[in-house]
């Protein structure tokens, strides 16, 4: 995310947000879940696998890519 250049104020907001965020590293459980989701849904699903493994709700503007994944709840923050 920080590899993109943009408005300095917006980039600072992003950096500030990331400093508060919890980082989840890819472990064997997430990697294996990603592999199984990829076989079934044919899309890159690392984010979905992480949400499923930890029981999280996925928040994304791109709900279309995640809507068919069984057991995953995905919401668009702009719809709230």
N, C-alpha and C positions, 0 to 999 in steps of 0.2 A: 504494500500500500504506500509505503513511504518512497518507493522508487519512482513514483509519478511526480512531475513538477506541476505546480498549480499556484493559485493565489497564496501568497505567504501567510495571510491570516487564516485561511482555511487549512493550510498544511500544519500550522501551529495547533489549531483545534484538533486535528487528527492526531498529532503527536501527543497532545495532552490527554486525549481519550485513550490512546494505546498505553500510556503510562499507568492508567488505572485498570486496564483490562487484565484478565487472567488468561495466560497463555496455556493452551493444551497441546502437548507434544504428541506426535504420531507414535504410538506404541504398537505392539503386535496385535492387540485387540482391535484398535481402530484400523490398522492396515488390513487385517483379515476381513473386517466388516466392509471396508471400502471395496475390496476385491469382490466380495459376494454381491454387493450392490451394483458394481460395474458389470458383472456378468448378467444380472437381471435387468438393469435399467439402461445399460449402454451409454452412460454419461459419467463424467467425472463426479464422484460423489463423496469426496473426502469430508466436505462440510457436513453433508447429511449423515455420514457414518459417525462423525464425532458427536453430532446432536443425538443420534440414536443410542450410542454407547453410554452417554452421560444423562440421557433422559431429558434433554433440553428441547425447547421450542426453537425452531430455526426462524430467524427474522431476516427476511430478504425481500427486496422489491421484485425479484425474479421468482415468484412462487410457481410459475408454470413448470420449471425444470424439476421441482420437488413434489408436486401435487400427487404423483402416482406412487410414491414410495410408501409402502405399507408400514404403519407404525410411526411415521414422522408427521409432526404437526409443523406447518410452515405458515407464517403470517406475514403480510406486507405491512410495514409500519405506517405507510401512507393511508391504509384503510382503517386505522384505529381512530 
